[in-house]
């Protein structure tokens, strides 16, 4: 169970990362819709696991690679936004959240 502080930091990081991806990396991510679905922060607030959903699904691997390549830049921008709330900017780990793809697959199977 996450503490209240972890939950607050997770929500703040989720908002900030979504805004960074939308504004700062829009040229890099052109043609894809990237949504930050979940952020999980470690108890010491040093690590953050970010789960993103990518549409279209076929480009999720390439998009994840692009984001991981620019992770240092995203972390730098995140640090500028949360510098007054945290001593350490968390290390960012990126993962694909394939729950929407899974739901679509189930829906297609049910329609057959």
N, C-alpha and C positions, 0 to 999 in steps of 0.2 A: 504494500500500500504506500503510495506516494504521500509525502507530507504536504501540508498546505503551501509551504514555500516552494516546493518542487512543482506543484501544480500551477502556481502563479507564474513562476519562471518559464515553465513549458508553454503556457498560453502566450506570454509575452514574446518568447522566441519564435513561436509559430506565426504570430502576427508580423513580426519584424522580418522574418525570412520570406514570408509570402510577399511582402511589400518590396523587399530587395529583388526577388526574382522577377516581379512584375515591372519594376521601374529600371533597375540597373542592368539586368541580364536579358531584357526584352529582345535585343538584337541577336544574341546568341541562341535564344530559345524560340526564334521566329517559327511560326507554323505549328507550335505545340501549345497545349494548355496544361500547365503544371500547377498542381494544387498540393499544398502542404497539409496532409491529412492528420498526422499525429507527430508530436514531439515528446520524447521520453528523456528526462534528465536524470543523471546519476545522483545519488544522495549527497555527494560532495560538490555537485554542480560543475564538475570538470569535464564531463562528457555529455553530449546530446545526440540521441539517435533521431534522425528526421526521416519520416516516411512520406514519400511523395507519390502522387497519382499523376500519370501522364496520359493525355489523350491527343492523338490516336495511340492506341496500345502498341502498335507495331514499332513506334519510335521510342519506346520507353528505355530500352537498353542504351541507345545512342544518346538520348537526353540525359540519362543518369551519368554516363561517362563524361559528357560536357559539364555537368554540374560538379562532378567530383574534380574535374580539371580546374574549375574556377572556385573550388572550395576555399582556398586561402583568401581570395578576394571577398567572398561572401562572409567569411569569418571576420575579416577586417572591418567590413561595413557593419556587421552585427556588433562588433566591439565598440564602434563609434556610437551606436544607438543605446547600448545597455551599460556603458561605462560607469554611470552613476549608481546602478543597481547591483552590479557584481564586481568582485575583485578580479576574477579570472573569466575570460571569454571561453566558453566551453569548446572542446574539440568536437567537430561536426562529423558524424557518420551518416551517410546517405543510404537509404534503402527504397526499393520500389514497393509501394502498397498496391497489391494486385487484387484487392477486394472488389473493385468495380468490374474488373475483367472477369473475375470469378462469378459475380452476379449476372453479368451479361451471358456468360457461358451457360449457367443454369437456366436462365430465361430462354435461351435458344433451344436447349434440350427439352424444356417443358412445352415449347411451341411445336415441336416435331411430333 
